[in-house]
Amino acid sequence: MGPLPEKAADTSAERPWPVRVLSLKISDYVDRMSQLWVEGQVVQFSARGAAAFLTLRDPDVDMSLSVSVPMNAVNAMPTPLTQGARVVLQAKPTFWTKRGTLQLEARQIRPVGIGDLLARIEILKRTLAAEGLFDADRKRPIPFLPRTVGLVTGRSSAAEKDVVENARRRWPAVRFEIREVAVQGTSAVSEVVAAIRELDADRAVDVIVVARGGGALEELLPFSNEAMIRAVAAAVTPVISAIGHDVDQPLLDLVADWRASTPTDAGRRVVPDAAEEGRLVATACERGRRALLRRIEAERRGLRTLRSRPVLADPVAQVTLRRTELADLRRRASTSIEARLHRAADQVEHLRRQVIALSPQSTLERGYAVVQHRDGRVVMDRDDVVADELLRVRVARGDFGVRPVTSGSATT
């Protein structure tokens, strides 16, 4: 088959690396890495002779590595190493070729102090605030009466009892969708985040309450975790933070849409008080009844005032008055029209007489005659007359024909 490829980029389906070669290549690459400092949370811890073995987990994501530590380094710690502790350690990465696993060989291990944790939380707080995750204008209003309340709390915890009992004491018909998760320890962040996302995806859930009954600073660290803060900020459903504490303020309080001082306070805030709302409804009904009675009485007074007016005391009076005015107007209109007709008749008669006086017939009756040629032209000049031409003479009582003896001035 020939020599194996030296580089991963030179491999192909025809010239692959065997698994042992790949493991050796990875081991060689990891061996060339320098020592480094890494931080994490102790998930599992066991001591075997001169060495201690633990699982170091990233607090923000579900990712872990196996670590071996000399027992003398563990014993040199100021406080005993326990599960859930936050530590930093100096280690050299190694790759176990037989199992194909990566692990760390630690030289030193140190606990992360409270001061360091608070400083990191403060840095994260400023970073998230600069991104606007804590701005008031992005906070959503809490519904007045949610259909279903999502509750994320510890398993069989007093916080769950406080929220549920106080809410049902105020509104007995309230419905809960409860997710019991770890609220401290190595899996708290992942479980709380998963529960928030699950409830946020449920369209029947109108508000989500994240409740825990307080605790020491170390126990409240999951509620200042960046992954949890971003999950709450990305939720569509309004979120109430109900972490009972006196001094320390987890970042969850800042990103939540409303902060309750305790789980009991959250139970009182998440639903209205049925008795109080009943009193408000009764008060509103009474106020409405009184307002309606006052309105009815005011309308009655208005009707009485209207009925006392003369126009309503004798409704026919206005009709009679208008009827008289209408009859008078009709008489005046009739007289005016008759006068106009008489004047128009006189004018017509006058014009008729003028037409008669100026008509050709009147002229003929006074003894005049009209002489016309055969084609109807009127004879205007005797020089137009031709001898023996047949002319038509029209008089007042008919017409007749004549023939001139001669033409011109010698006409007979």
Secondary structure, DSSP 8 states (H G I E B T S, - for coil): -----SSGGG--SSS---HHHHHHHHHHHHHTS--EEEEEEEEEEEEETTEEEEEEE-SSSS-EEEEEEEHHHHHTSSS---TT-EEEEEEEEEEETTTTEEEEEEEEEEE--HHHHHHHHHHHHHHHHHTTTT-GGG-----SS-SEEEEEEETT-HHHHHHHHHHHHH-TT-EEEEEEE--SSTTHHHHHHHHHHHHHH-TTEEEEEEEE----HHHHGGGG-HHHHHHHHH-SS-EEEEE--SS---HHHHHSSEE-SSHHHHHHHHS--HHHHHHHHHHHHHHHHHHHHHHHHHHHHHHHHHHTSHHHHSHHHHHHHHHHHHHHHHHHHHHHHHHHHHHHHHHHHHHHHHHHHHSHHHHHHTT--EEE-TTS-B---GGG--TT--EEEEETTEEEEE--SSSGGG--
